[in-house]
């Protein structure tokens, strides 16, 4: 049985505080997480560092925003959120249908 793939647009806020990895290495890590849930990344756009409108932590006033377009099965967004919950380099993730 073959699963149909859907197109998604995801926005990630990356947290590189206290890490030696560059932003590109963090993006590659997120790509690996997407491929682990049978997703194929089609486009990546680094939007750069931005300050948060509402700060939840005074020690973390802004983060690096990255948008990715990918195709994956219908269950992939929930699986991706669960995998990223354990990944401390991703501060926030929003996945929506494209």
Buried (B, 14 or more C-beta within 10 A) or exposed (E): EEEEBBEBBBBBBBBBEEEEEEBEEBBEBBBEBBEEBBBEBEEBEBEEEEEBEEEEEEEEEEBBBBBBBBBBBEEBBEBBBEBBEEBEBBBBBEBEEE
